[in-house]
Amino acid sequence: MFGQEGRRLRLEWGGEGVTALGVECAVLVVVDVLSFSTAADVVVARGGSVRPIRWSDRARAAEPADPSWSLRPSTLVNVPAGVELELPSPNGATLCDLAAGTGAVVLAGCLRNAAAVAAAARELAAGGPIGVVPGGERWGVNITTSDEAADFGPLRPAVEDLLGAGAVLSALRGYGPASVEAEMAADTFERTSVADALTGCVSGRELIAAGHAADVELAAQVNVSTAAPRLLNGALRP
């Protein structure tokens, strides 16, 4: 039941969603708008690649060649082609790594590349089910601090990821019957002012208050990228 069997377009949240949908779906699209999926889009669009690192393994992530590069998308807008970054995050990166074990094709979607990712998912699924997994946030995890003791808290569904997932699903309309969850996400995206939602939601306000308004602005752009980051050999690549 929780795998939403019988529907070609499906949506479920977080790691549990990856597990539930990965059993049957040909393609899984992981969505973490603020900020892993957006960061991956920026890098991949420039010809680079991103190796997702589980949050629990973040201490072992390699230092980037340029210390200014980070999970913040605004630090990545000038990365050169060919660069491979190891980016830990408690949501998108962790879910991409988890999804790799399901056997599904894994794509990273956000608002910026929703149409491109939907087109790739449609082709790669070849008629099979497509699952979209908004990552949400985790209570008790603050990526703007260096608290190495911080670990996963319970899932907090996040507006920005609902909209990102909805943008992908909206672009997939016509592919086949959608679950109620997927249909409602697409409807929400189509009826919402994305820029207002991202600056007004808790995650956006938190980043803006920390001085990272440029990251929110980048993440709020819709269909400005043709990149469709696909997980191959452990890295999201063009």
N, C-alpha and C positions, 0 to 999 in steps of 0.2 A: 504493500500500500504506500509506504513512504518513498518508494522509488518511482511513484506516479506512473505505473505501468499502463500501457495502452495509449500514451500520449507521446508525440514526436518532439514536442518542446516542453521542457521541464525546468523547474527551479526549486532549489532547496539550499538552506544556509549552512555555511561553515564546514568544519571537518566532518560532522555527521552527514551533511548533505553530500559531500564528496563520496563518502562510503555508500550512502543509499543510492545515489544516481550512477556511481561508477560501475555498479554491477551490470547494468544494461546499456548505458549510453555509449554511443560510438565516439562522441566528442564531449569533453567537459570544458567549459569556459569559466575560468576563475576571474572574479571581479573584485578588485580592491582599489577603489578610486583614489582614496587618500591613505597611502600613496603608492603602494608597490606596483600595481598594474599601470598606473600613469607613468611612473619612473621607467618601467620596462618598455612601454611604448616609445618614450622619448629616446631611449638608447637604441632600440631596435630600428626605429625609423631613420637613425643616423648610420646604420650599418654595423652597430655593435651587438653585443649579446649580454644577457644577464643570467647568472647562475643563482637560482633561488636557494636560500639557506634557511633551514628551519630556525625559528627563534631560539629553540633550545640549544642549537649548535652555533649560535652567533659568535661566541668567543673564539671559535676556530676559523672564522671567515678571514680570507686574505685581505690585507689592507689594500685599498685602491692605489693605483699608480699616482693619481692626483689626490691629495688629502682633502680637497674641497668637494670631491664627488661623494654623494651620499644618497640615501633613500629619498631625499627631497628632489623632486623633478626639476626645480629651477637651477640646481647645481649641475645638471646633466645636459643642458641644451647645447653645449659646445663639445661634447665628447667626440673624439675622432672615430672614424670607421675602423672596425677591427678590434676595438676594445672589448674585453670581457670583464664584467664586474660581478663580484659576489655580493649579493644584497640580502641580508636577513630582514625578515619582518614577521611579526606574530600572526599575520593574517594571510596576505597574498602569497608570500614566498613559502610559508609553511604549507598552505593548501596546494600549491603547485607541486611541491615535493610529494605530498600525500597522494595527489591525483596521479602522479607518475606510476604509482604501484597498482592502479586499477586496470591498466591495459587500454584505456581510452586515449585518444589523441587529446592533448592538453593545450589550450590556448589561453592567453592572458588578455582580458578585455577591459576596457574602460570607456568613458564617454568620448574621449578623443578618437578612438579607433573602432567604435561600435559597429559601424557599417562594414568596415573591412574585415573585422573578426567574424561578423555574421556571414559574410560571403565565403570566407575560408571554411567556417564550420559547416555551412551548407554543402560545400564541395567535398570536404573530407568525410563527412558523415555518410554520404552516398545513400541517403534515404533512411539511415538509422536514426535513433533518438539522439537529440542534443540536450545536454544538461547544462544549465547556467547556475553557477554557485557564487552568490554574493558572499564575501568573506565576513562582513560585519566587523565589529571591534571586540576587544576583550577587556572586561572590567579588570582594573588593577594593573594594566600594562600601559606604560607611558614611554613611547619611543623617543621622546625629546629629552629624557634623562639617561644617565649612564648607570642606572641601578641594575647591576648584574644579577641581583637576587630576584628581580621581577620575573614572574612566570605567568602562565596562562591563567586568566580568570574566566568566568562564564561568558558566553556569547552575548554581545549587545548588538542586535540588528541596527544597521546604520543607514540613514537616509541616502547618503551618497552612493552606497553600493546597491541599494534598491534601484536607484535611478540608472546607474551604470548597467546593471543587469537588464533593466527594462529597455534601455536603449538598444542593447544587443537583440533582445527578443522582439522589439518593435521592427527591427530590420529583418527579422526572420519570419514575419507574418506571411502566410501563404505556404510555408514549408510543410505544414501539417497541423493536426489538432494539438492545441496547447492545453496543459493543465490549468486549473483555475489559478494556481500560484503564478505561473508564467504569464497568463493573460492579464492578471491584475498588475503585475510589474510593468508590462508593456503599456497598459492604460495609464498608469501613474506617470511614467516618463512622458508620454504624449500630452499630458494635461498639466505639466509642471514647468515653471520657469526655473531651468536648471541653475543659472547663475545665482538667482535669489536663494534657492534651496541650499546650494553649497556654501554660500557665505553666511547663511542663517542657521545651518544645522550645528549641532554640538561639535562635531569633528572639525568643521570649517572654522568655527569661532575659536576653538582651541588653537589651531594653527595660526590664525590671524593674530590672536593675542600674543603668541610667541614670536611674532615678527615674520611669519612665513606666508604672508598674503599672496606672494607671487606663485607659490605652489598651488594654492587654492584656485587662483586665476587660470593657471595652466590646466588643472584637472577639470575645470568647468567648461572647457572648450569641447564642442560636440562635432565629431566627424571631420576633424581637421587633419587626421593622419590616415595614411593608407597602409600602415604597418599592421601585421597580424602575427604577433609573437607566438611561436610554437615551441613547445618543449621538446628538444631533440638532444639526446645524449647528455641530459642533465642541465641543459641551458636553454633559455628562451632566445630564439634566433630569428632573423628575418625570414 
